[in-house]
């Protein structure tokens, strides 16, 4: 695979907003850095603080490997490798979370890697399919199939020892759960919903939203 290998790069960017223009315009200045020995062409790149993650094909051409890189330490590390799983990782506040199938016929289990200690743990030991996690550094949410045969949203709150059903409906058409400022967002049947973590208040935010969207500081971006 020598000819297939490439490098990942990320850019630390300082954005300066130029006013007095009919539309928002940005000038970017900064420096780029090439991550050494980053393996084959990767995808699913996420960054949080001084740490970033990405996914590459498995060494034997099957499955996927999950890598972690620390900007300050200038070190990359393979933290997960599975021939049975398509990773959908999340990184936040010193930990990486992803769903992993440890056996070919087993369920996908939500796994956490503590960046500081290097320890692995299961978010919830229930043998149900658990995937597409998101975290705000305290609470963790994910899609889970343990109730009624449908895919629902489960949550494990900060300092809580057990998980709980957060949102259920008689459909598995739920996608891309995210946490932002005390709310959980997701797309269901083409609509963007949000639900308050503390009060449980549910809102239909937008109609006609595809599954791919992003939330930050209460702002929503979608195609």
C-alpha positions in Angstrom: 0.0 0.0 0.0 3.0 2.3 -0.3 1.7 4.1 -3.3 -1.6 4.7 -1.5 -0.1 6.3 1.7 -0.6 9.9 2.2 -0.5 12.5 5.0 -3.2 14.3 6.9 -2.8 17.9 7.5 -4.6 20.4 9.6 -4.4 24.2 9.6 -4.4 26.4 12.7 -6.3 29.4 11.4 -6.8 32.9 12.7 -9.9 34.4 11.1 -10.4 38.1 10.8 -13.8 39.4 9.9 -13.7 42.1 7.2 -16.6 44.5 7.7 -18.1 47.0 5.3 -18.8 44.2 2.7 -22.2 43.2 1.4 -21.7 39.7 2.7 -19.5 38.2 5.4 -15.9 37.8 4.1 -12.9 36.3 5.9 -9.2 36.6 5.5 -7.3 33.7 6.9 -3.7 33.7 8.3 -1.9 30.9 10.1 0.4 28.0 9.6 0.0 24.4 8.4 1.5 21.3 9.9 1.7 17.9 8.3 1.1 14.9 10.6 3.9 12.4 10.1 3.2 8.7 9.5 -0.6 9.2 9.4 -1.2 6.1 7.3 -3.4 5.8 4.3 -5.8 8.5 3.2 -8.1 9.1 6.2 -11.6 10.5 6.8 -13.8 11.3 9.8 -11.4 13.9 11.0 -12.4 15.6 14.3 -10.5 17.9 16.6 -11.0 19.0 20.2 -8.4 21.1 22.0 -5.0 19.6 21.4 -6.2 16.3 20.2 -7.6 15.1 16.9 -8.8 11.7 15.5 -9.2 10.2 12.1 -10.1 6.8 10.5 -8.1 4.8 8.0 -8.7 1.4 6.3 -7.4 -1.6 8.3 -3.9 -2.9 7.7 -5.2 -6.1 6.0 -7.6 -4.2 3.8 -10.6 -5.1 6.0 -12.3 -3.1 8.7 -11.1 0.2 10.0 -8.4 1.7 12.4 -9.0 4.7 14.6 -6.1 7.1 15.2 -5.5 9.8 17.9 -2.9 12.6 17.5 -1.8 15.0 20.1 -0.7 18.4 18.8 1.5 19.3 21.8 3.2 15.9 22.1 3.5 15.5 18.3 2.5 11.8 18.6 0.0 9.7 16.8 -1.4 6.5 18.2 -3.8 3.8 16.9 -6.4 3.4 19.6 -8.9 1.0 18.0 -8.9 -1.5 15.2 -11.8 -3.6 14.1 -12.6 -5.7 11.1 -16.3 -5.8 12.0 -17.1 -2.2 12.6 -17.6 1.1 10.7 -16.5 3.7 13.2 -18.5 6.8 13.9 -16.3 8.4 16.7 -16.7 11.5 18.7 -14.0 13.4 20.6 -14.7 15.8 23.5 -13.0 16.9 26.8 -10.2 14.4 26.9 -12.0 11.3 25.7 -12.8 9.5 22.4 -16.1 7.5 22.1 -17.1 5.2 19.4 -19.3 2.1 18.7 -17.4 -1.1 18.1 -18.5 -4.7 17.2 -16.0 -7.0 19.0 -17.4 -10.2 17.3 -18.8 -10.7 13.9 -22.2 -11.6 15.2 -22.1 -9.5 18.4 -23.7 -6.1 19.1 -22.1 -2.8 18.6 -20.9 -1.6 22.0 -20.2 2.0 22.9 -16.5 2.3 23.9 -14.7 5.1 25.6 -10.9 5.8 25.5 -9.5 8.2 28.2 -6.8 10.2 26.5 -5.0 11.0 29.8 -4.9 7.6 31.3 -5.1 5.4 28.2 -7.9 3.3 29.8 -10.8 1.8 27.9 -14.3 1.4 29.2 -17.8 0.6 28.1 -20.3 3.5 28.3 -23.2 1.0 28.9 -22.7 -2.8 29.2 -26.1 -3.6 27.9 -25.7 -5.9 24.8 -27.7 -3.8 22.4 -26.5 -2.1 19.3 -25.1 1.3 20.4 -23.6 3.8 17.9 -23.3 7.4 16.7 -22.3 8.9 20.0 -22.0 12.6 20.9 -20.9 14.3 24.1 -20.6 17.8 25.6 -17.9 16.7 28.0 -20.4 15.6 30.6 -23.5 13.8 29.2 -23.1 11.2 26.4 -25.9 10.4 24.0 -26.2 7.7 21.3 -28.5 5.7 19.1 -29.6 2.4 20.7 -31.8 -0.5 19.6 -32.7 -2.1 22.9 -36.3 -1.0 23.2 -39.1 -2.3 21.0 -36.9 -3.1 18.0 -36.6 0.5 17.1 -33.5 2.8 17.2 -34.0 5.3 19.9 -31.8 7.9 21.7 -30.2 7.0 25.0 -28.4 9.3 27.4 -25.9 8.9 30.3 -25.7 12.1 32.3 -22.7 13.5 33.9 -21.8 11.6 37.2 -24.6 9.1 36.5 -23.8 5.4 36.8 -26.6 4.3 34.5 -28.1 5.2 31.1 -31.7 6.1 30.4 -34.0 6.3 27.5 -34.0 9.9 26.3 -36.3 9.8 23.2 -38.3 7.1 21.6 -40.8 6.8 18.8 -42.1 3.9 16.7 -39.5 4.5 14.0 -35.8 3.8 13.5 -35.5 6.9 11.3 -33.3 8.9 13.7 -30.0 10.4 12.7 -26.9 12.3 13.8 -27.8 13.1 17.5 -25.8 16.0 18.9 -25.6 18.0 22.1 -25.4 21.7 22.3 -26.1 24.1 25.3 -28.3 21.8 27.2 -30.3 20.4 24.2 -30.1 17.2 22.2 -30.6 17.6 18.5 -31.4 15.0 15.9 -33.1 14.5 12.5 -36.2 12.3 12.4 -38.3 11.7 9.2 -36.8 14.8 7.6 -37.3 17.2 10.5 -34.8 18.6 12.9 -35.8 18.2 16.5 -34.4 19.3 19.8 -35.2 18.3 23.3 -34.1 19.9 26.6 -32.0 17.6 28.6 -33.3 18.8 32.0 -37.0 19.6 31.3 -37.7 17.1 28.4 -39.4 19.8 26.4 -39.5 18.7 22.7 -39.5 21.1 19.7 -39.7 20.6 16.0 -37.1 23.1 14.9 -36.9 22.8 11.1 -38.7 20.9 8.3 -37.0 19.4 5.3 -33.5 18.8 6.9 -31.3 16.0 5.5 -29.4 13.8 8.0 -26.2 15.7 7.8 -26.2 18.9 10.0 -24.1 20.5 12.6 -24.8 22.5 15.8 -22.6 25.1 17.6 -23.6 27.7 20.1 -27.3 27.4 19.2 -26.6 27.8 15.4 -27.6 25.2 13.0 -25.9 24.4 9.6 -27.4 22.0 7.1 -27.6 21.4 3.3 
